[in-house]
């Protein structure tokens, strides 16, 4: 049985992998048995929306426009987009619409397949948002991120922007700047004491120091995402004992600096 004091933080990649393919989900679920409480954070939810849910929306809107399943699938999967592998997993494991070769499908069948895929995504897009909240025992919300709390919305035929632009006085009431200033100094000092080879982490520290100095006073959601792992790790302070991730380069030093035990995840 798991120890009563083992509370694990699940960051974005772990949450995406739990939805991406069965092999990864099963591996993670087996590892989670050693913990009695699993938690995530509102900023992890923001990134989950910006990654998995956004790619589902991208595919949905493209299918609605082209009305041709195979051409949309081939173009989106074969692109040089950073998420082309995730797009492939969505087509194969989430939509899972059987389609013949693009050389062999006629326009009428192509349209029918596109409509079927859109119908499935209409179910999955809101379901993923609900799943995230139900997949953990608790959601830590020290920042009060407005964008994370907004469920995906559909206009007449297409989905709206999944992450509206943050603007103070309009749709931004979070306390991310104060959150960074109150929690980051000690974390930065501990990471500096044990230098890392992560350029991403070094860039995050540089930006966070600019917030601490007052040089940056109104952070956008795009800037938040550039320091996402750093924010997520600090959101777990006081609430977790372990942090699980596939990204050892960033999450091992972040875990140690925040007082967690790092739990590496790898797939055979």
N, C-alpha and C positions, 0 to 999 in steps of 0.2 A: 504494500500500500504506500502511496506517496506521503511524504512528510507534511505535517500540517502547515509548516512555515515556508513551503516552496511555492512561490508565486512567480509565474513566468510571463514576460512581456513578449508579445508577438509583433514584430515589425512588418513593414509593407510586403516585402518579398515573400515572407512566410504566409501571409494571408492570401496573396495572389496565387502562390503555389498550391494552396489548399483547394483552389477552384480551378486551377489550370489543367491538371491531369491526375488520374486516379493513383498512379504510382507515387507521386509526390505527396498527395494527400494522405495516403496510407502510411508512408514513412513518417510524416510529421505527427499524425495521430498516434502512432506507436510511441514516439518519443514523448508526447504530451502526457502519457500515462504516469510518468514519474512526478507530475505536478498536480496538486490538488486544486489550484486556482490558476486560470489563464486569463490574462488581461491584454487589452490593446489600448490605443489612445485615439483621440479625435483627429490628430494630425496624420496618424496612420490611415484613418478612414478617408481623410482628404486625398492622400496619395493613392489609396485604393480606387477612389473615384476617378482620379486623374490617369490611372493606368488601366486597370481591367474594365471598369465601367465605361470609360471614355473610348476604349478600343471597340467595345460592343456597340457604342453609339456611332462611331465612325463607320463601322461595317453596315449597321442598320441604315444610316442616311445614304450611304453609297448605293446600297441595294435598291432603296426607294427611287434613287435618281436614275440608275442604269437600267433597272428592271431586267437584269441579266446576271444570274447567279454566277456562272462560271467565269465570266470576264471580270466581275468584281473580285471574286475569290483569287483568281490568278494574279491580278494586278496588285491587290493589297498584300498578298503573301509574298510575292516575289520582289517587292519594292525594297529600297535600302533604308526604309524607316527603322528607327531603333527598336520598335516593337513588332517587327515582322514575324518573329518567332511566336510571340503572344497571339498575334492575329491568326497564325496557323493553328495554334491550340484552340482558339475560339471556334474556328471553322470545323476542326476535327472532333472536338470533345464537347463543345457547348451547343453549337448549331446542329452539327452531326446530320446534315441533310445529304443523303446519297445522291451523287450526281455523276453522270457518265463523263467521259473526256470532253473537254471544250471543243474538240474536233467533231464530236459525234452528236452533240445536243442541238436541237432545233430551237428557234426563237420562242415558240410557244411554251415548250418545256422549261426553257431557261427562265422565262417570266414566272411560271408556276413555282419553280424552285426558289426564286427570289422572294416571292410572296410568302412561301412557307417559312423561309429563313427569317423574314421580318416578323412573322407571327410568333415564332419561337423567341426571338430577341425581345419582343414586346413583353414576354413573360419574364425572361431572364434579367433584363436590365433593372427593373425595380426589385426583383427577388434578390439580386446580389447585394443591393444596399441593405435590405432587411437581414440577409444572411450574415453580413459582417457584424451587426450588432448582436445577433443571436449566437454567433460562433464563439463568443468569449463570455466569461463570467462577469466581467466588468469593463467599462469603457472610461478611461481617465480623461477628464476634460478641464485641465487647469488653465488652458488658453482661452476657451470660449470661442473657438473658430467658427465663424458664420458660414463659411463655404462648406465645412464638413457636415453641418447640420441640415443642409439643403438636399433633399432627395432628388434624384433625376426627374426632370419634368419633360413632358412631350407637348409640343405645340399641335398644330392641326395634323401634319403628316410626318414631321421630323422632330427629333429631340433638340431641345435648346442647349446652349452652351453649358457643359457640365460644371464648369468652374467660372462663374461670372467674375468680372474684374473687381477686386477689393477697392473700395474708396471710402475713406473716413468721412463720416457725416452722411453717407448715402446707404451703404450696405455693409459697413465694417464697424463692428462694436467690440472686437476681440481685444485682448490685452497682451498680444504677442511681444510687443516692445518691452513692456514692463516685466513680462515673464522672463525674457532673455536677460535683462539687466539684473533680475533678482536671483537667477540660478546658474548663470554660465561661468562666472569668474573662477570659482573653485574647480569646475570641470576643466576649464582651459588650463589652469595651473597644473593639474594632475596629468593632463595629456602632454604638456610641455616638459614635464619631468621625465617622461618616458617617450621620447620622440617616435613618431610614426612615419611610415613610408607612404602614407595615403595622401596624394595630392588633393583629393576631394575633401578630406578632412581638414587639411591645411587651408584650403580656400574657404571652407565653412567658418573656421576660427577667425580668419581675416575679416569676413563679413560681420560676424557676431561682435568682434571687437569694435567695429565701426558703429554698431548699434549701441554698445556700452559707452562709447565716447560721445554719443549724441550726434555723430556725423550723419547717421541715417535715423530718421524719426518716424517715418510712415512706411511700413513694410508691406509690399504687395504679396499676393499669394504665390507669384512666380519666384520672388525672392525667398519666401518661406520654403518653397520646395527645394531650392538650391541648398538649403541647410536642413533638409528634412530629417535625416538620421539624427543629427545633433538635437533637434527639437524633440523628436520622439523619445530619445534616450533620457532627456531631462524631464519629460512628462511623467516618466515612470518613477521618479524620485519619491521615496517614502512608501511606494505602493507595491514594489516587486523585489524579488531576491535574485532572479535570473533573467537573462535576455537571450532570446533565440533568434538566430539569423544565419543565412548562408554566406554573408559577407564578413568574413573574419577580419579583413584588412581595416575596415572602419568600425565594426561593432565590438571587436575585442578591446581596443583602447577606450571606446565610449563606455562599454560595460564596466571596465575597471575604474574609470574616472567617476562614474556615477554610483559605484558601490555594488554592482551586480556581478554574479558569476556568469560568464559567457558560455552559451550552449551552441556549439557549431552544428550546422545541419549540412549534410552532403548526401548525394544520391548516387547509387551504384550505376 
